[in-house]
Amino acid sequence: MKNWPQMTKELSAHLRNLRGGAPEVMKAFAGIAQAATAAKALDAKTKELIALGIAVAVRCDDCIAFHVKAAVELGATRDEVLETLGTAIYMGAGPSVMYASHALEAFGQFDAAAKPVVAPVITTRTKRPDAIMRSTVVPVTLLPVRSAATVKFEPLSLTSMRY
């Protein structure tokens, strides 16, 4: 189990070093944080709970530590935190479900374009000098060829096939 209060103390020391090494960037980040958390239409506690939900959804332990600490300092209750976490779970899972359907659709399209399609057979007639006309069955593999709007299939060259 993690010691979250200790984690925030240790992280604060690392952040001080970062502020010393990249002062302009860290000052700008602090300005964004102050502007984003300032009480306006939403109070500061609600904004911290939102930040906590986002921290959970993006899986940032360090962010969780700081936003839980701030939410507690602003008077958040266990029930408020649990409701926030429920929403974070929903948002972490919901988008994943939606994007999973996109990924499955993309897989289907790429998979279909990558696999050669084998036509059953093509029957040809060949003349042999020592025999009458005879039928030869030639299997043909079709390879996908992409055009601007569709995928079409064209046969391999029959001249390269032995039959």
C-alpha angles and dihedrals in degrees: 000000000000123000098228098186090051090047092057091050092051093044091050089058091051091047090053088057090049091050089053093049099042105022098161093050094045092046089053091048091051089051091053090048092050093048093046095048098042111119111251123127087347121046121238094254092055090049091051090051089051090050089049091052091050091047089055094045092051092041099237111156093185090052090048090054095052096041094047089050092050093045091052091048088052092052103261113169128222090251091053091049092047091050089049090050091050090055091047090053090049092050093046092051101035097058089043090057091049094047091044088062089051090049092050091050091049090048091053092052096045093043092052092049094048100051119080114234115225115213113217098244143311118220115216132181117226130185117226118191093225098044144041122261111301134185120241121193112219120188111220126203116209118209123205115249118191120223127180096275110012146023114247131180127231127186123249115251110280091208091072093053123090117221 
